[in-house]
Amino acid sequence: MSKKIGLIVGGRRFDVDIDKEFAPYLLSQMAKDFNIDGNNEIKILLQAYIRKNYDLYSQEIKMQKLLKEFDNLG
């Protein structure tokens, strides 16, 4: 089952269908990054994209560090 979520960027509304179970998480994350009730400039979208990719990068570094620690235990 899917749910439709919308965001206004540069004066245009974009609607996407996402998994219903994923929707609450995505909405809470979008509320941190965007004005979910109004317009968002393209710069805001780019900043959110960079922030999320930095989060993924940081998680990858932590995961690699943990994997090395596990390898050293064995």
N, CA, C, O and CB atoms as a CASP TS submission, in Angstrom:
PFRMAT TS
TARGET T0000
AUTHOR 0000-0000-0000
METHOD Language model
MODEL 1
PARENT N/A
ATOM      1  N   MET     1       0.846  -1.178   0.000  1.00  0.00           N
ATOM      2  CA  MET     1       0.000   0.000   0.000  1.00  0.00           C
ATOM      3  C   MET     1       0.891   1.240   0.000  1.00  0.00           C
ATOM      4  O   MET     1       1.971   1.221   0.591  1.00  0.00           O
ATOM      5  CB  MET     1      -0.963  -0.002   1.223  1.00  0.00           C
ATOM      6  N   SER     2       0.463   2.296  -0.642  1.00  0.00           N
ATOM      7  CA  SER     2       1.283   3.499  -0.709  1.00  0.00           C
ATOM      8  C   SER     2       0.531   4.710  -0.190  1.00  0.00           C
ATOM      9  O   SER     2      -0.690   4.704  -0.033  1.00  0.00           O
ATOM     10  CB  SER     2       1.744   3.746  -2.132  1.00  0.00           C
ATOM     11  N   LYS     3       1.310   5.747   0.068  1.00  0.00           N
ATOM     12  CA  LYS     3       0.752   7.005   0.543  1.00  0.00           C
ATOM     13  C   LYS     3       1.394   8.115  -0.276  1.00  0.00           C
ATOM     14  O   LYS     3       2.578   8.040  -0.606  1.00  0.00           O
ATOM     15  CB  LYS     3       0.994   7.207   2.087  1.00  0.00           C
ATOM     16  N   LYS     4       0.625   9.137  -0.602  1.00  0.00           N
ATOM     17  CA  LYS     4       1.116  10.267  -1.382  1.00  0.00           C
ATOM     18  C   LYS     4       1.600  11.365  -0.439  1.00  0.00           C
ATOM     19  O   LYS     4       0.890  11.765   0.484  1.00  0.00           O
ATOM     20  CB  LYS     4       0.013  10.804  -2.332  1.00  0.00           C
ATOM     21  N   ILE     5       2.816  11.845  -0.684  1.00  0.00           N
ATOM     22  CA  ILE     5       3.390  12.945   0.089  1.00  0.00           C
ATOM     23  C   ILE     5       3.797  14.034  -0.885  1.00  0.00           C
ATOM     24  O   ILE     5       4.352  13.749  -1.946  1.00  0.00           O
ATOM     25  CB  ILE     5       4.611  12.473   0.951  1.00  0.00           C
ATOM     26  N   GLY     6       3.522  15.284  -0.528  1.00  0.00           N
ATOM     27  CA  GLY     6       3.834  16.390  -1.415  1.00  0.00           C
ATOM     28  C   GLY     6       4.757  17.408  -0.770  1.00  0.00           C
ATOM     29  O   GLY     6       4.809  17.554   0.451  1.00  0.00           O
ATOM     30  N   LEU     7       5.485  18.108  -1.636  1.00  0.00           N
ATOM     31  CA  LEU     7       6.396  19.170  -1.200  1.00  0.00           C
ATOM     32  C   LEU     7       6.418  20.227  -2.286  1.00  0.00           C
ATOM     33  O   LEU     7       6.427  19.905  -3.475  1.00  0.00           O
ATOM     34  CB  LEU     7       7.841  18.620  -0.912  1.00  0.00           C
ATOM     35  N   ILE     8       6.428  21.489  -1.880  1.00  0.00           N
ATOM     36  CA  ILE     8       6.493  22.582  -2.841  1.00  0.00           C
ATOM     37  C   ILE     8       7.937  23.078  -2.907  1.00  0.00           C
ATOM     38  O   ILE     8       8.514  23.489  -1.900  1.00  0.00           O
ATOM     39  CB  ILE     8       5.514  23.741  -2.452  1.00  0.00           C
ATOM     40  N   VAL     9       8.504  23.033  -4.105  1.00  0.00           N
ATOM     41  CA  VAL     9       9.876  23.469  -4.338  1.00  0.00           C
ATOM     42  C   VAL     9       9.863  24.430  -5.523  1.00  0.00           C
ATOM     43  O   VAL     9       9.359  24.110  -6.600  1.00  0.00           O
ATOM     44  CB  VAL     9      10.833  22.249  -4.602  1.00  0.00           C
ATOM     45  N   GLY    10      10.425  25.605  -5.299  1.00  0.00           N
ATOM     46  CA  GLY    10      10.482  26.591  -6.375  1.00  0.00           C
ATOM     47  C   GLY    10       9.114  26.957  -6.914  1.00  0.00           C
ATOM     48  O   GLY    10       8.967  27.233  -8.105  1.00  0.00           O
ATOM     49  N   GLY    11       8.114  26.961  -6.051  1.00  0.00           N
ATOM     50  CA  GLY    11       6.765  27.325  -6.451  1.00  0.00           C
ATOM     51  C   GLY    11       5.973  26.209  -7.127  1.00  0.00           C
ATOM     52  O   GLY    11       4.824  26.421  -7.517  1.00  0.00           O
ATOM     53  N   ARG    12       6.563  25.034  -7.271  1.00  0.00           N
ATOM     54  CA  ARG    12       5.871  23.899  -7.899  1.00  0.00           C
ATOM     55  C   ARG    12       5.674  22.792  -6.878  1.00  0.00           C
ATOM     56  O   ARG    12       6.564  22.496  -6.081  1.00  0.00           O
ATOM     57  CB  ARG    12       6.664  23.368  -9.124  1.00  0.00           C
ATOM     58  N   ARG    13       4.508  22.194  -6.913  1.00  0.00           N
ATOM     59  CA  ARG    13       4.199  21.092  -6.005  1.00  0.00           C
ATOM     60  C   ARG    13       4.617  19.763  -6.645  1.00  0.00           C
ATOM     61  O   ARG    13       4.308  19.481  -7.803  1.00  0.00           O
ATOM     62  CB  ARG    13       2.683  21.079  -5.650  1.00  0.00           C
ATOM     63  N   PHE    14       5.320  18.970  -5.859  1.00  0.00           N
ATOM     64  CA  PHE    14       5.736  17.640  -6.298  1.00  0.00           C
ATOM     65  C   PHE    14       5.138  16.619  -5.342  1.00  0.00           C
ATOM     66  O   PHE    14       5.336  16.698  -4.130  1.00  0.00           O
ATOM     67  CB  PHE    14       7.297  17.515  -6.354  1.00  0.00           C
ATOM     68  N   ASP    15       4.409  15.666  -5.892  1.00  0.00           N
ATOM     69  CA  ASP    15       3.801  14.592  -5.110  1.00  0.00           C
ATOM     70  C   ASP    15       4.485  13.280  -5.468  1.00  0.00           C
ATOM     71  O   ASP    15       4.736  12.995  -6.639  1.00  0.00           O
ATOM     72  CB  ASP    15       2.264  14.507  -5.365  1.00  0.00           C
ATOM     73  N   VAL    16       4.782  12.492  -4.452  1.00  0.00           N
ATOM     74  CA  VAL    16       5.382  11.179  -4.669  1.00  0.00           C
ATOM     75  C   VAL    16       4.605  10.133  -3.876  1.00  0.00           C
ATOM     76  O   VAL    16       4.083  10.410  -2.795  1.00  0.00           O
ATOM     77  CB  VAL    16       6.883  11.177  -4.261  1.00  0.00           C
ATOM     78  N   ASP    17       4.540   8.944  -4.427  1.00  0.00           N
ATOM     79  CA  ASP    17       3.930   7.814  -3.725  1.00  0.00           C
ATOM     80  C   ASP    17       5.033   7.045  -3.031  1.00  0.00           C
ATOM     81  O   ASP    17       6.028   6.670  -3.650  1.00  0.00           O
ATOM     82  CB  ASP    17       3.130   6.890  -4.702  1.00  0.00           C
ATOM     83  N   ILE    18       4.851   6.812  -1.734  1.00  0.00           N
ATOM     84  CA  ILE    18       5.833   6.059  -0.955  1.00  0.00           C
ATOM     85  C   ILE    18       5.117   4.979  -0.154  1.00  0.00           C
ATOM     86  O   ILE    18       3.895   5.001  -0.005  1.00  0.00           O
ATOM     87  CB  ILE    18       6.638   7.000  -0.013  1.00  0.00           C
ATOM     88  N   ASP    19       5.888   4.048   0.350  1.00  0.00           N
ATOM     89  CA  ASP    19       5.358   2.974   1.177  1.00  0.00           C
ATOM     90  C   ASP    19       4.664   3.554   2.404  1.00  0.00           C
ATOM     91  O   ASP    19       5.199   4.448   3.061  1.00  0.00           O
ATOM     92  CB  ASP    19       6.479   2.004   1.597  1.00  0.00           C
ATOM     93  N   LYS    20       3.487   3.050   2.707  1.00  0.00           N
ATOM     94  CA  LYS    20       2.675   3.563   3.822  1.00  0.00           C
ATOM     95  C   LYS    20       3.413   3.448   5.160  1.00  0.00           C
ATOM     96  O   LYS    20       3.284   4.328   6.012  1.00  0.00           O
ATOM     97  CB  LYS    20       1.341   2.803   3.898  1.00  0.00           C
ATOM     98  N   GLU    21       4.181   2.377   5.352  1.00  0.00           N
ATOM     99  CA  GLU    21       4.915   2.187   6.606  1.00  0.00           C
ATOM    100  C   GLU    21       6.090   3.154   6.733  1.00  0.00           C
ATOM    101  O   GLU    21       6.472   3.519   7.844  1.00  0.00           O
ATOM    102  CB  GLU    21       5.418   0.750   6.707  1.00  0.00           C
ATOM    103  N   PHE    22       6.659   3.568   5.614  1.00  0.00           N
ATOM    104  CA  PHE    22       7.783   4.487   5.589  1.00  0.00           C
ATOM    105  C   PHE    22       7.339   5.944   5.759  1.00  0.00           C
ATOM    106  O   PHE    22       8.131   6.787   6.182  1.00  0.00           O
ATOM    107  CB  PHE    22       8.548   4.327   4.292  1.00  0.00           C
ATOM    108  N   ALA    23       6.092   6.238   5.435  1.00  0.00           N
ATOM    109  CA  ALA    23       5.574   7.605   5.408  1.00  0.00           C
ATOM    110  C   ALA    23       5.777   8.384   6.715  1.00  0.00           C
ATOM    111  O   ALA    23       6.252   9.519   6.656  1.00  0.00           O
ATOM    112  CB  ALA    23       4.116   7.569   5.082  1.00  0.00           C
ATOM    113  N   PRO    24       5.443   7.837   7.888  1.00  0.00           N
ATOM    114  CA  PRO    24       5.618   8.622   9.116  1.00  0.00           C
ATOM    115  C   PRO    24       7.090   9.036   9.349  1.00  0.00           C
ATOM    116  O   PRO    24       7.373  10.160   9.763  1.00  0.00           O
ATOM    117  CB  PRO    24       5.111   7.814  10.320  1.00  0.00           C
ATOM    118  N   TYR    25       8.000   8.113   9.075  1.00  0.00           N
ATOM    119  CA  TYR    25       9.418   8.433   9.243  1.00  0.00           C
ATOM    120  C   TYR    25       9.833   9.536   8.269  1.00  0.00           C
ATOM    121  O   TYR    25      10.476  10.509   8.664  1.00  0.00           O
ATOM    122  CB  TYR    25      10.289   7.173   9.032  1.00  0.00           C
ATOM    123  N   LEU    26       9.468   9.384   7.010  1.00  0.00           N
ATOM    124  CA  LEU    26       9.844  10.378   6.012  1.00  0.00           C
ATOM    125  C   LEU    26       9.258  11.742   6.339  1.00  0.00           C
ATOM    126  O   LEU    26       9.943  12.759   6.226  1.00  0.00           O
ATOM    127  CB  LEU    26       9.392   9.936   4.629  1.00  0.00           C
ATOM    128  N   LEU    27       8.000  11.768   6.741  1.00  0.00           N
ATOM    129  CA  LEU    27       7.367  13.044   7.086  1.00  0.00           C
ATOM    130  C   LEU    27       8.086  13.734   8.245  1.00  0.00           C
ATOM    131  O   LEU    27       8.263  14.952   8.224  1.00  0.00           O
ATOM    132  CB  LEU    27       5.896  12.824   7.445  1.00  0.00           C
ATOM    133  N   SER    28       8.501  12.970   9.252  1.00  0.00           N
ATOM    134  CA  SER    28       9.205  13.593  10.385  1.00  0.00           C
ATOM    135  C   SER    28      10.565  14.121   9.947  1.00  0.00           C
ATOM    136  O   SER    28      10.996  15.175  10.416  1.00  0.00           O
ATOM    137  CB  SER    28       9.377  12.583  11.542  1.00  0.00           C
ATOM    138  N   GLN    29      11.250  13.403   9.052  1.00  0.00           N
ATOM    139  CA  GLN    29      12.533  13.874   8.546  1.00  0.00           C
ATOM    140  C   GLN    29      12.354  15.101   7.651  1.00  0.00           C
ATOM    141  O   GLN    29      13.140  16.045   7.724  1.00  0.00           O
ATOM    142  CB  GLN    29      13.242  12.757   7.777  1.00  0.00           C
ATOM    143  N   MET    30      11.333  15.086   6.820  1.00  0.00           N
ATOM    144  CA  MET    30      11.075  16.236   5.947  1.00  0.00           C
ATOM    145  C   MET    30      10.738  17.478   6.756  1.00  0.00           C
ATOM    146  O   MET    30      11.100  18.587   6.363  1.00  0.00           O
ATOM    147  CB  MET    30       9.936  15.924   4.975  1.00  0.00           C
ATOM    148  N   ALA    31      10.054  17.310   7.873  1.00  0.00           N
ATOM    149  CA  ALA    31       9.707  18.447   8.722  1.00  0.00           C
ATOM    150  C   ALA    31      10.957  19.111   9.293  1.00  0.00           C
ATOM    151  O   ALA    31      10.947  20.308   9.583  1.00  0.00           O
ATOM    152  CB  ALA    31       8.785  18.001   9.858  1.00  0.00           C
ATOM    153  N   LYS    32      12.034  18.339   9.457  1.00  0.00           N
ATOM    154  CA  LYS    32      13.298  18.896   9.956  1.00  0.00           C
ATOM    155  C   LYS    32      14.034  19.682   8.872  1.00  0.00           C
ATOM    156  O   LYS    32      14.759  20.632   9.167  1.00  0.00           O
ATOM    157  CB  LYS    32      14.198  17.776  10.486  1.00  0.00           C
ATOM    158  N   ASP    33      13.842  19.276   7.617  1.00  0.00           N
ATOM    159  CA  ASP    33      14.613  19.862   6.521  1.00  0.00           C
ATOM    160  C   ASP    33      13.868  20.918   5.709  1.00  0.00           C
ATOM    161  O   ASP    33      14.496  21.787   5.103  1.00  0.00           O
ATOM    162  CB  ASP    33      15.057  18.784   5.610  1.00  0.00           C
ATOM    163  N   PHE    34      12.551  20.853   5.689  1.00  0.00           N
ATOM    164  CA  PHE    34      11.778  21.701   4.783  1.00  0.00           C
ATOM    165  C   PHE    34      10.626  22.398   5.490  1.00  0.00           C
ATOM    166  O   PHE    34      10.219  22.025   6.590  1.00  0.00           O
ATOM    167  CB  PHE    34      11.245  20.878   3.630  1.00  0.00           C
ATOM    168  N   ASN    35      10.118  23.416   4.823  1.00  0.00           N
ATOM    169  CA  ASN    35       8.851  24.019   5.199  1.00  0.00           C
ATOM    170  C   ASN    35       7.785  23.158   4.527  1.00  0.00           C
ATOM    171  O   ASN    35       7.485  23.352   3.349  1.00  0.00           O
ATOM    172  CB  ASN    35       8.755  25.556   4.765  1.00  0.00           C
ATOM    173  N   ILE    36       7.216  22.219   5.257  1.00  0.00           N
ATOM    174  CA  ILE    36       6.298  21.263   4.624  1.00  0.00           C
ATOM    175  C   ILE    36       4.933  21.879   4.304  1.00  0.00           C
ATOM    176  O   ILE    36       4.139  21.279   3.579  1.00  0.00           O
ATOM    177  CB  ILE    36       6.110  20.053   5.527  1.00  0.00           C
ATOM    178  N   ASP    37       4.655  23.071   4.839  1.00  0.00           N
ATOM    179  CA  ASP    37       3.382  23.727   4.572  1.00  0.00           C
ATOM    180  C   ASP    37       3.488  24.849   3.547  1.00  0.00           C
ATOM    181  O   ASP    37       2.473  25.421   3.148  1.00  0.00           O
ATOM    182  CB  ASP    37       2.820  24.270   5.846  1.00  0.00           C
ATOM    183  N   GLY    38       4.712  25.170   3.116  1.00  0.00           N
ATOM    184  CA  GLY    38       4.882  26.280   2.181  1.00  0.00           C
ATOM    185  C   GLY    38       5.961  25.992   1.161  1.00  0.00           C
ATOM    186  O   GLY    38       6.380  24.849   0.976  1.00  0.00           O
ATOM    187  N   ASN    39       6.399  27.045   0.507  1.00  0.00           N
ATOM    188  CA  ASN    39       7.376  26.935  -0.562  1.00  0.00           C
ATOM    189  C   ASN    39       8.791  26.754  -0.015  1.00  0.00           C
ATOM    190  O   ASN    39       9.141  27.294   1.035  1.00  0.00           O
ATOM    191  CB  ASN    39       7.314  28.163  -1.454  1.00  0.00           C
ATOM    192  N   ASN    40       9.581  25.997  -0.736  1.00  0.00           N
ATOM    193  CA  ASN    40      10.994  25.785  -0.418  1.00  0.00           C
ATOM    194  C   ASN    40      11.816  26.179  -1.638  1.00  0.00           C
ATOM    195  O   ASN    40      11.533  25.742  -2.753  1.00  0.00           O
ATOM    196  CB  ASN    40      11.274  24.296  -0.003  1.00  0.00           C
ATOM    197  N   GLU    41      12.818  26.992  -1.425  1.00  0.00           N
ATOM    198  CA  GLU    41      13.700  27.355  -2.520  1.00  0.00           C
ATOM    199  C   GLU    41      14.568  26.160  -2.889  1.00  0.00           C
ATOM    200  O   GLU    41      14.780  25.268  -2.067  1.00  0.00           O
ATOM    201  CB  GLU    41      14.571  28.572  -2.145  1.00  0.00           C
ATOM    202  N   ILE    42      15.061  26.138  -4.095  1.00  0.00           N
ATOM    203  CA  ILE    42      15.899  25.032  -4.566  1.00  0.00           C
ATOM    204  C   ILE    42      17.149  24.905  -3.705  1.00  0.00           C
ATOM    205  O   ILE    42      17.639  23.795  -3.496  1.00  0.00           O
ATOM    206  CB  ILE    42      16.289  25.235  -6.042  1.00  0.00           C
ATOM    207  N   LYS    43      17.672  26.014  -3.204  1.00  0.00           N
ATOM    208  CA  LYS    43      18.856  25.988  -2.339  1.00  0.00           C
ATOM    209  C   LYS    43      18.601  25.131  -1.090  1.00  0.00           C
ATOM    210  O   LYS    43      19.488  24.400  -0.649  1.00  0.00           O
ATOM    211  CB  LYS    43      19.254  27.427  -1.928  1.00  0.00           C
ATOM    212  N   ILE    44      17.397  25.219  -0.524  1.00  0.00           N
ATOM    213  CA  ILE    44      17.030  24.430   0.653  1.00  0.00           C
ATOM    214  C   ILE    44      17.049  22.942   0.306  1.00  0.00           C
ATOM    215  O   ILE    44      17.506  22.125   1.106  1.00  0.00           O
ATOM    216  CB  ILE    44      15.632  24.849   1.182  1.00  0.00           C
ATOM    217  N   LEU    45      16.561  22.589  -0.867  1.00  0.00           N
ATOM    218  CA  LEU    45      16.569  21.197  -1.315  1.00  0.00           C
ATOM    219  C   LEU    45      18.002  20.680  -1.441  1.00  0.00           C
ATOM    220  O   LEU    45      18.304  19.566  -1.013  1.00  0.00           O
ATOM    221  CB  LEU    45      15.832  21.059  -2.662  1.00  0.00           C
ATOM    222  N   LEU    46      18.873  21.484  -2.024  1.00  0.00           N
ATOM    223  CA  LEU    46      20.274  21.091  -2.167  1.00  0.00           C
ATOM    224  C   LEU    46      20.945  20.934  -0.801  1.00  0.00           C
ATOM    225  O   LEU    46      21.699  19.984  -0.589  1.00  0.00           O
ATOM    226  CB  LEU    46      21.034  22.124  -3.013  1.00  0.00           C
ATOM    227  N   GLN    47      20.679  21.849   0.115  1.00  0.00           N
ATOM    228  CA  GLN    47      21.254  21.753   1.460  1.00  0.00           C
ATOM    229  C   GLN    47      20.793  20.484   2.165  1.00  0.00           C
ATOM    230  O   GLN    47      21.593  19.822   2.827  1.00  0.00           O
ATOM    231  CB  GLN    47      20.875  22.981   2.293  1.00  0.00           C
ATOM    232  N   ALA    48      19.522  20.137   2.035  1.00  0.00           N
ATOM    233  CA  ALA    48      19.000  18.912   2.654  1.00  0.00           C
ATOM    234  C   ALA    48      19.652  17.683   2.031  1.00  0.00           C
ATOM    235  O   ALA    48      19.986  16.733   2.739  1.00  0.00           O
ATOM    236  CB  ALA    48      17.462  18.835   2.504  1.00  0.00           C
ATOM    237  N   TYR    49      19.833  17.694   0.726  1.00  0.00           N
ATOM    238  CA  TYR    49      20.470  16.572   0.038  1.00  0.00           C
ATOM    239  C   TYR    49      21.897  16.379   0.536  1.00  0.00           C
ATOM    240  O   TYR    49      22.315  15.254   0.807  1.00  0.00           O
ATOM    241  CB  TYR    49      20.464  16.795  -1.483  1.00  0.00           C
ATOM    242  N   ILE    50      22.635  17.460   0.655  1.00  0.00           N
ATOM    243  CA  ILE    50      24.019  17.380   1.137  1.00  0.00           C
ATOM    244  C   ILE    50      24.058  16.902   2.578  1.00  0.00           C
ATOM    245  O   ILE    50      24.891  16.066   2.928  1.00  0.00           O
ATOM    246  CB  ILE    50      24.716  18.745   1.017  1.00  0.00           C
ATOM    247  N   ARG    51      23.163  17.422   3.425  1.00  0.00           N
ATOM    248  CA  ARG    51      23.103  17.011   4.832  1.00  0.00           C
ATOM    249  C   ARG    51      22.836  15.511   4.961  1.00  0.00           C
ATOM    250  O   ARG    51      23.489  14.827   5.749  1.00  0.00           O
ATOM    251  CB  ARG    51      22.015  17.803   5.572  1.00  0.00           C
ATOM    252  N   LYS    52      21.880  15.006   4.190  1.00  0.00           N
ATOM    253  CA  LYS    52      21.536  13.584   4.264  1.00  0.00           C
ATOM    254  C   LYS    52      22.681  12.713   3.762  1.00  0.00           C
ATOM    255  O   LYS    52      22.932  11.639   4.309  1.00  0.00           O
ATOM    256  CB  LYS    52      20.269  13.299   3.454  1.00  0.00           C
ATOM    257  N   ASN    53      23.371  13.169   2.729  1.00  0.00           N
ATOM    258  CA  ASN    53      24.520  12.405   2.246  1.00  0.00           C
ATOM    259  C   ASN    53      25.653  12.427   3.243  1.00  0.00           C
ATOM    260  O   ASN    53      26.377  11.438   3.364  1.00  0.00           O
ATOM    261  CB  ASN    53      24.997  12.946   0.913  1.00  0.00           C
ATOM    262  N   TYR    54      25.834  13.520   3.963  1.00  0.00           N
ATOM    263  CA  TYR    54      26.844  13.550   5.010  1.00  0.00           C
ATOM    264  C   TYR    54      26.486  12.565   6.121  1.00  0.00           C
ATOM    265  O   TYR    54      27.358  11.880   6.656  1.00  0.00           O
ATOM    266  CB  TYR    54      26.990  14.973   5.579  1.00  0.00           C
ATOM    267  N   ASP    55      25.205  12.497   6.462  1.00  0.00           N
ATOM    268  CA  ASP    55      24.758  11.524   7.464  1.00  0.00           C
ATOM    269  C   ASP    55      25.076  10.102   7.013  1.00  0.00           C
ATOM    270  O   ASP    55      25.551   9.293   7.810  1.00  0.00           O
ATOM    271  CB  ASP    55      23.247  11.673   7.728  1.00  0.00           C
ATOM    272  N   LEU    56      24.819   9.791   5.749  1.00  0.00           N
ATOM    273  CA  LEU    56      25.128   8.460   5.218  1.00  0.00           C
ATOM    274  C   LEU    56      26.629   8.191   5.247  1.00  0.00           C
ATOM    275  O   LEU    56      27.060   7.089   5.585  1.00  0.00           O
ATOM    276  CB  LEU    56      24.598   8.318   3.786  1.00  0.00           C
ATOM    277  N   TYR    57      27.415   9.190   4.895  1.00  0.00           N
ATOM    278  CA  TYR    57      28.876   9.071   4.932  1.00  0.00           C
ATOM    279  C   TYR    57      29.355   8.769   6.358  1.00  0.00           C
ATOM    280  O   TYR    57      30.178   7.878   6.570  1.00  0.00           O
ATOM    281  CB  TYR    57      29.539  10.369   4.405  1.00  0.00           C
ATOM    282  N   SER    58      28.835   9.514   7.318  1.00  0.00           N
ATOM    283  CA  SER    58      29.211   9.310   8.722  1.00  0.00           C
ATOM    284  C   SER    58      28.839   7.910   9.195  1.00  0.00           C
ATOM    285  O   SER    58      29.617   7.261   9.893  1.00  0.00           O
ATOM    286  CB  SER    58      28.537  10.360   9.615  1.00  0.00           C
ATOM    287  N   GLN    59      27.659   7.446   8.819  1.00  0.00           N
ATOM    288  CA  GLN    59      27.229   6.093   9.190  1.00  0.00           C
ATOM    289  C   GLN    59      28.139   5.045   8.560  1.00  0.00           C
ATOM    290  O   GLN    59      28.477   4.051   9.202  1.00  0.00           O
ATOM    291  CB  GLN    59      25.769   5.852   8.762  1.00  0.00           C
ATOM    292  N   GLU    60      28.535   5.257   7.322  1.00  0.00           N
ATOM    293  CA  GLU    60      29.427   4.318   6.641  1.00  0.00           C
ATOM    294  C   GLU    60      30.782   4.241   7.350  1.00  0.00           C
ATOM    295  O   GLU    60      31.328   3.151   7.523  1.00  0.00           O
ATOM    296  CB  GLU    60      29.620   4.733   5.171  1.00  0.00           C
ATOM    297  N   ILE    61      31.320   5.377   7.756  1.00  0.00           N
ATOM    298  CA  ILE    61      32.598   5.410   8.478  1.00  0.00           C
ATOM    299  C   ILE    61      32.474   4.638   9.792  1.00  0.00           C
ATOM    300  O   ILE    61      33.346   3.836  10.126  1.00  0.00           O
ATOM    301  CB  ILE    61      33.042   6.876   8.749  1.00  0.00           C
ATOM    302  N   LYS    62      31.394   4.878  10.534  1.00  0.00           N
ATOM    303  CA  LYS    62      31.171   4.177  11.801  1.00  0.00           C
ATOM    304  C   LYS    62      31.025   2.671  11.578  1.00  0.00           C
ATOM    305  O   LYS    62      31.560   1.870  12.345  1.00  0.00           O
ATOM    306  CB  LYS    62      29.922   4.729  12.505  1.00  0.00           C
ATOM    307  N   MET    63      30.299   2.292  10.528  1.00  0.00           N
ATOM    308  CA  MET    63      30.093   0.884  10.249  1.00  0.00           C
ATOM    309  C   MET    63      31.422   0.209   9.887  1.00  0.00           C
ATOM    310  O   MET    63      31.695  -0.903  10.338  1.00  0.00           O
ATOM    311  CB  MET    63      29.070   0.709   9.114  1.00  0.00           C
ATOM    312  N   GLN    64      32.237   0.870   9.087  1.00  0.00           N
ATOM    313  CA  GLN    64      33.536   0.305   8.723  1.00  0.00           C
ATOM    314  C   GLN    64      34.428   0.151   9.953  1.00  0.00           C
ATOM    315  O   GLN    64      35.157  -0.833  10.076  1.00  0.00           O
ATOM    316  CB  GLN    64      34.231   1.187   7.674  1.00  0.00           C
ATOM    317  N   LYS    65      34.368   1.121  10.859  1.00  0.00           N
ATOM    318  CA  LYS    65      35.149   1.054  12.096  1.00  0.00           C
ATOM    319  C   LYS    65      34.703  -0.139  12.951  1.00  0.00           C
ATOM    320  O   LYS    65      35.535  -0.874  13.483  1.00  0.00           O
ATOM    321  CB  LYS    65      35.007   2.373  12.895  1.00  0.00           C
ATOM    322  N   LEU    66      33.384  -0.323  13.080  1.00  0.00           N
ATOM    323  CA  LEU    66      32.858  -1.459  13.840  1.00  0.00           C
ATOM    324  C   LEU    66      33.249  -2.792  13.210  1.00  0.00           C
ATOM    325  O   LEU    66      33.600  -3.737  13.917  1.00  0.00           O
ATOM    326  CB  LEU    66      31.341  -1.365  13.946  1.00  0.00           C
ATOM    327  N   LEU    67      33.189  -2.867  11.891  1.00  0.00           N
ATOM    328  CA  LEU    67      33.577  -4.101  11.214  1.00  0.00           C
ATOM    329  C   LEU    67      35.039  -4.425  11.456  1.00  0.00           C
ATOM    330  O   LEU    67      35.385  -5.592  11.638  1.00  0.00           O
ATOM    331  CB  LEU    67      33.308  -3.995   9.720  1.00  0.00           C
ATOM    332  N   LYS    68      35.902  -3.425  11.463  1.00  0.00           N
ATOM    333  CA  LYS    68      37.324  -3.653  11.766  1.00  0.00           C
ATOM    334  C   LYS    68      37.501  -4.163  13.186  1.00  0.00           C
ATOM    335  O   LYS    68      38.297  -5.066  13.439  1.00  0.00           O
ATOM    336  CB  LYS    68      38.134  -2.360  11.568  1.00  0.00           C
ATOM    337  N   GLU    69      36.739  -3.567  14.122  1.00  0.00           N
ATOM    338  CA  GLU    69      36.814  -4.004  15.515  1.00  0.00           C
ATOM    339  C   GLU    69      36.373  -5.466  15.651  1.00  0.00           C
ATOM    340  O   GLU    69      37.002  -6.232  16.381  1.00  0.00           O
ATOM    341  CB  GLU    69      35.945  -3.098  16.410  1.00  0.00           C
ATOM    342  N   PHE    70      35.302  -5.859  14.959  1.00  0.00           N
ATOM    343  CA  PHE    70      34.851  -7.252  14.988  1.00  0.00           C
ATOM    344  C   PHE    70      35.898  -8.175  14.376  1.00  0.00           C
ATOM    345  O   PHE    70      36.145  -9.262  14.899  1.00  0.00           O
ATOM    346  CB  PHE    70      33.516  -7.401  14.244  1.00  0.00           C
ATOM    347  N   ASP    71      36.504  -7.763  13.296  1.00  0.00           N
ATOM    348  CA  ASP    71      37.555  -8.571  12.657  1.00  0.00           C
ATOM    349  C   ASP    71      38.732  -8.767  13.594  1.00  0.00           C
ATOM    350  O   ASP    71      39.334  -9.841  13.623  1.00  0.00           O
ATOM    351  CB  ASP    71      38.030  -7.912  11.352  1.00  0.00           C
ATOM    352  N   ASN    72      39.067  -7.734  14.364  1.00  0.00           N
ATOM    353  CA  ASN    72      40.194  -7.819  15.305  1.00  0.00           C
ATOM    354  C   ASN    72      39.897  -8.724  16.491  1.00  0.00           C
ATOM    355  O   ASN    72      40.820  -9.250  17.113  1.00  0.00           O
ATOM    356  CB  ASN    72      40.557  -6.435  15.807  1.00  0.00           C
ATOM    357  N   LEU    73      38.611  -8.914  16.814  1.00  0.00           N
ATOM    358  CA  LEU    73      38.230  -9.781  17.923  1.00  0.00           C
ATOM    359  C   LEU    73      38.432 -11.259  17.570  1.00  0.00           C
ATOM    360  O   LEU    73      38.741 -12.080  18.434  1.00  0.00           O
ATOM    361  CB  LEU    73      36.771  -9.525  18.314  1.00  0.00           C
ATOM    362  N   GLY    74      38.257 -11.573  16.321  1.00  0.00           N
ATOM    363  CA  GLY    74      38.296 -12.968  15.891  1.00  0.00           C
ATOM    364  C   GLY    74      39.615 -13.390  15.486  1.00  0.00           C
ATOM    365  O   GLY    74      39.803 -14.543  15.097  1.00  0.00           O
TER
END
